[in-house]
Amino acid sequence: MEIHPIKLRKLQFLFVLLFFMPSYMYALMQTDKPRILLTVDRSPLKRLDDFRFGNRINTRSEAIRRLLEGALKKYEKDDKNNRKKGS
């Protein structure tokens, strides 16, 4: 049984995608930055996605980074103000 050349090309392309691209993409995504695993319930995840889409943020990771940075800035500001009041 002979396979049509175009069908053979499509099969070869799919083979490359399935077996070689994941490792190639992983190599592109590697970073020296530390990684964390975060587990959340559905409700906060939905709120995160709403924030993400409302602010046109590409990834959940970027949305989490922005929220974390904002919360830490607020915490540091509040902490600094509390220290001034306590002195």
Secondary structure as GFF3:
##gff-version 3
##sequence-region A 1 87
A	DSSP	alpha_helix	5	19	.	.	.	ID=ss1
A	DSSP	alpha_helix	21	29	.	.	.	ID=ss2
A	DSSP	alpha_helix	42	54	.	.	.	ID=ss3
A	DSSP	alpha_helix	60	86	.	.	.	ID=ss4
###
